[in-house]
Amino acid sequence: GDDEFETLWKGAATVKDGSDDTATNEWSMDLTGFLKFNDALDDLFVFDEEDDDDDDDGIIDEDSDDDVADEEDETEDETEMPIAASLPVITEYDLPPGVLFSQIANENYLVGTTELQRWGELNDMISTGDLTEAELATLFGNVAKAPGTKDMLDEDGFLEFYDAIDALFEDVDDD
């Protein structure tokens, strides 16, 4: 709650006048601090969908042996690394999909759900309710994955994914 937010804020912000008296001074944040704060804040709201035992039996292993997932059949086995704090969210809108792919792709030139978190426009669509998490998961699940992976898109898969999202909004633009 409030304690977590304050801890994140103080970990990323600095006191304006540079003194150690944090109670009476105003806080400020530079770009690096903001990115650090934003990543940490995002981490508070990430829902763990992976099963650490690598078995897709629908059982959640969080402090209970009897919890069964109520979610749709999850077949993805996400083994991606978390986003490094040094990787920025791409906030430019209307980038060509190939350029966007090259900016968010990982070191293997692949995009998974972790890399999609760096797509600012997609994050905005979700936060405004234009696209739901369920719709996003369905669209992601319906596109071809990169050879040898279960949950990563190569550039062709990403372009297919991008086009599927774009198609959802084509009718809205024609009005």
Residue pairs with C-beta under 8 A, 6 or more apart in sequence:
4 44
5 41
8 37
8 40
8 41
8 44
9 27
9 37
10 22
10 27
11 36
11 37
11 40
12 29
12 33
12 34
12 36
12 37
12 40
13 27
13 28
13 29
13 33
13 37
14 27
14 28
14 29
14 30
14 33
15 21
15 22
15 25
15 26
15 27
15 28
16 25
16 26
16 27
16 28
17 25
19 25
29 37
35 85
35 88
35 89
36 85
38 89
39 83
39 85
42 117
43 82
48 62
49 71
49 74
49 76
49 78
50 77
50 78
50 79
51 57
51 59
51 60
51 61
51 77
52 61
53 61
54 77
56 73
56 74
56 75
56 77
58 68
58 69
58 71
58 73
58 74
59 65
59 67
59 68
59 69
60 67
60 68
60 69
75 141
75 150
76 113
76 141
76 150
76 151
77 150
77 151
78 112
78 113
78 114
78 151
80 106
80 112
80 113
80 114
80 115
80 151
80 152
81 114
82 114
83 114
83 115
83 117
83 118
87 118
88 118
89 117
89 118
89 119
89 120
89 123
90 100
90 103
90 104
90 118
90 119
90 120
90 121
91 120
91 121
92 120
93 120
93 121
95 103
97 158
97 159
97 162
97 163
98 155
98 159
100 119
100 162
101 111
101 155
101 158
101 159
101 162
103 118
104 111
104 115
104 116
104 118
104 119
105 111
105 115
105 155
105 158
106 112
106 114
106 115
108 152
109 154
109 155
110 146
110 149
110 152
110 153
110 154
111 152
111 153
111 157
111 158
112 151
112 152
112 153
113 140
113 151
116 122
116 136
116 140
117 123
122 131
122 136
122 165
124 130
125 131
125 165
126 132
126 133
126 136
130 169
131 165
131 168
135 168
139 161
139 164
139 165
140 153
140 161
142 164
143 153
143 157
143 160
143 161
143 164
144 153
144 156
144 157
144 160
145 151
145 152
145 153
145 157
146 152
146 153
146 154
146 157
147 154
153 161
